[in-house]
Amino acid sequence: MTQKNMVKALNEALYQEMARDDRVVILGEDVGKIGGVFRVTEGLLEAYGEARVIDTPLDEGGIVGVAIGMAVYGLRPVAEIQFADFIYPAFDQIVNEAAKYRYRSGGEYTCPLVIRAPVGGGIKGGLYHSQSPEAYFVHTPGLKVVCPSNPYDAKGLLIAAIRDDDPVIFFEPKRVYRAVKMDVPDEPYEIPLGKARIVREGEHITIVTWGAMVYEAIAAAEEVSREGISVEIIDPRTLWPIDIETIVRSVQKTGRIVVVHEAPRTCGLGAEILQLVTERAFLHLQAPPVRVTGWDTPFPYTLENENLPLAHRIVPALIATAKY
């Protein structure tokens, strides 16, 4: 075990998988000589050379299109999109090509591709560097969507994603990159995709949240605990396929659920989670399900802390739900 932040944990995962499997290649804007805009790929070019760590033009559609070709022909590419906000030029390649290879070929071909992208707000990036577009990709059959909240999960989930035979969208909460350190094994390990983590056990309310908002949920839970409200926090880790069984078991115990996410409210993943819970645990609910989310507006720069569902917005929702 060594203390690592998320950047170091992700870098180590990439380094170790490239050492283990020479089919793993890295491509993206500035991933080589610069080591990525957040330095996640730092040192990989020196270790593995230009044939496996490829600096590309500023062309997200081209990056993902080339990566799909690599994957279909037997490589295991990891494509980086500098910010999740820039992923949209590659949307057609992801949704109409990568996600559908297994289906269109009757299982004859797979597309073992990982697309990494920093996601979310919290760094004063404004509307073009702060988006959380997970709902678009969760909505697409054939894709797996992952968002770790801490360095330990980041390493294990990225290794599992690289080894998976299906395309994985791997969102990395940039606010957490260097803000959190924890003990992370030095050796490779996998965290199975589709398994949630119970961050905190509680009795009265279940919070489901992911990425950087896990820490806001913890802060809110600590605050309401002084009023005798016990909060259980679940981090899905894999947003799709989601571990709905763990979430439902928690709601059956607490009788109340609050979902927190940075993305805009309307048609966000929170709505789908609440519906899945309602279908399975309706008679256990003691209060209406609640969402605390980003607003339905382009991400603001000056009002970032009012747009994000930080602890000061989560606390009133918890109190109201507990008292319903």
N, C-alpha and C positions, 0 to 999 in steps of 0.2 A: 504494500500500500504506500502511495505517495500522495501528498496534498497537491491537487490539481484544480485549475479553473476549467471552464468548459472549452475554451480555445485549446488548451493543452490536451485535454481528454480527447477531443475530436481529432486533433493532429496525430495523437498517438494511435488512435483507431485506424486512421488512414495509413500511417506508416506501417503498422503491423499487418494490415490486410494486404498491402502491396508486397510486403516481404513474404507472406504466406502463399499468395496466389498471383502469379505473374500476368494473369488476365485482367487484374484490376488496373485501370488507368484513370487519370484525373484530367479534366479539361474545363476550361472556363476563362473568363477575362481576368488577367493578372494573377492567375493561380501559381505560375511558375517563378519568374524572376522576383516578383514582389512578395509572393507567398500569400496572395489573397488580400482583399481590402481589410479584412480583420485578422490576417496572418494565420488563418487556420491551416493553410497548406504550406506554411513556411518550412524550408529545408527539404521538401520532397523532391524538388527538381535536382538538387545536388545529390540526393541519395539514389534517385531512380532514372534520371536523365530525361531528355526532351522527347523521347519516344513514348514515355508513359506519363509525363506531366506536361500538358500542352497548353500554352498560352494561345487563346483564340482571338479573333476579331470581336468587336462589340456587336454581337449578333446572336441574341438569345435563341431565336428560331433555328439558326444554323448550329449553335452549340448543342441543342437538344436533338435536332435532326441527325447530326453526326453521331451523337451518343446512342441514339436508337439503332442506327446502322451497326455500330460497334457491338451493341448488346445482342442483336439478332444474329450476328456472325460469330458469337462465342466469347466476346470479351465481357468484362464487368465494369462498365464505365461509371464514374462518379462525376457528374456535371455540376459545376457551381454556377448559380445565378447570384450576382453580387448583392442584390437586395430582392426580397420577394416581390417588391413593387415592379420589378423589371421582368417578371416572368410572363407577362401577358403576350409579348410577341411570340413566345414559344407555346402558347395555349393550344393552337391547332395540333402541333406535333405531339403534345402530351395527351390531349383528350382524344384525338382521332387516330393517332398512330400507336404510341406507347401503350396506352390503356387497353387497346383492342387486339393486340397481336395474339394473345392466347385464345381469345374468342374466335377471331376470324380464321385462325388456322386449325380450329378444332383441337387445340392442345398440342399441335405439332411443334409450334414455336413459342418460346417465352421471350420476355424482354427484361433481363435482369439489370435494371438501370436504377441508379439513385440520383435524384436531383436535390442538391443541397441549396438552401436559401435562408439568409438571415431574415427574421420576421419580427414585426411588432414595433411598438413605440418605446418611449422612455429615454431616448437619447437626443431629443430635440431635432429630429430629422425632418419634420414637416411632412406634408402630404405625399411626397414621392419617395420617402425612405422609412415609412412607419406602418405600412398596411399589414393586415392579417387576412390573407385570402384563402384560408383553409377550406371554407365552405364550398368554393368552386370545385375543389379537387375531391372532397368527400362525396360530392354529388355525382362523380364520374365513376361508373362501374369499371373495375379493373385496376384501380389505383389503390395503393396503401398510403396512408398519410400519418406521419410521425411528428411529434413535437416534444422533445425532452425539456425538463425544467431544471436539471442539475447536472454536474459533470459526470457523476457515476452513471446515470441513465444515458447520458449523451454517448459515452463510449460504447456501452453495451448495445444500445439500440442501433447505432450506426454500423457496428460490426454485423448485427443481425440483418440490417437492411441490405448491406453489400452482399451478403450470402444468400439473400432471398431471390427466388427466381422471377418475381413479379416487380414491376416498376414501383418505386417508393419515392414519394415526395417527403423530403426530410427538412422540416422547418426548425431553425435554430433561433431562439429568442435572444436577440442581440443585446438586450438590456442585462442578460445574465452572463454573457460571455466571460467577463472578468470580475463580475461583482460577487460571485460565489465560489468558494474553494471548499473541497472536501476530500476525504480519503478515497482514492480510486486505485484499483488493482493495476499493477504494472503489466501484468500478463493479459493477453486477449481474453475476452469473455463475451457471451451473448446475453441480452435480455430479450426474451421472446416477444415478437410483435403481437399486439392484441391483448396484452395483460396490463391491467391498471395497478397503481400503487396506492395504498392507503397511507397518506401522508400524516394524518392525525386522526386518532379515534375519538368519537364523541357520541352523544346520546340524543340530542334534541333536533339537530339540523344537519343535513348533508350538503356540503358544497362540492360541486364538480368544476374543476378548472385546470388549466394547463399553462405551460410556458412560464413567463415572468409573473403572471397573475397568481401563481401558487403562493408566492411570498406575500402578496397583498391579502390573500385569503387567510394566511397564517396570522398576519398582523391583526386582521379584523376579528378572527376567532379569539385571539388573546384578549382583545379589548372587550368583547361581549362576555367572555368568561367571568369578568368581574361582576357581571349582573346575573350570574348563575346559568348562562346559556352555554351548553356544551356542543361544540361543532365538530363534525367529522369531515375531513377533507380528502377527496379522491382526485388523484391525478391520472387521467386515462393513459398518458404517455403515447399510446397509439390512438390517434383520433379516428382512424378507420382502418380495419375493422375495430370497433370500439368494444371494450369489455363491459357490456351492459349488465351482465350477471353480477359483477361486483358492485356496480352502482345500485342495482335494484335491491340487493341484499342490504345495503346500507340504508336505503330509503324505507324498506320494510321495518327496519329497526328504529329509525328516527321519526318517520312520518312526515318529513318536510325536506324540500330540496330547493337549493339556489344554485344556478349555473352562472359562472362568471367567465366572460371572454372579452378580449380587446376588439374583436371585429364588430362591425355595425350590427345592430339588433335584428333588423328584418331579415328573415331567412338565414340567420346565422346557425352554426352548429348547435348552439344552445337550445334552439327551438326543437330540433330533431331529438336531442337527448331527453328533453322534457316529455315529448310525445312517446318515446320509447318507454320511459318510466311510467307514464300514465297508463299505457296499454297493459303493463305488467303488474303494476302495484297501485292501481287506482283506489282500491278499498283501504289501503294502508295510509293514504294521504290525509293529514290532519289540517293542511293549509294549502292554498293555491300554489302551484309551482311558480318560481320567480326567476327572472333573468336580470343580471346586472352586466351591462355590456357597453361597448363603445356606442356613440350616437350615430344616427343615420345621416352622416355628413362627411365630406372629405376631411381627412385627418388634419386638425388644426395645429399650427406651430405655437402660437401664443397661448392657446388654451389647452395645451396637451394634457395637463393634469386634471382638467375638468372633463376631457373626453375619455381618458382611460378610466376603467372601473377600479380605481385604487381603493384602499381600505376605507377612506372617508365616505365612499359611496356604498361599499359593501355592508358596513356596520348598520345603517338604518334598515336595509333590507333584511338583515338577520334578526334585528329586534322586532320588526313588524311581523315577520314570519313566525317567530317564536310566540308572539302574543296573539296571533290570530285566533 
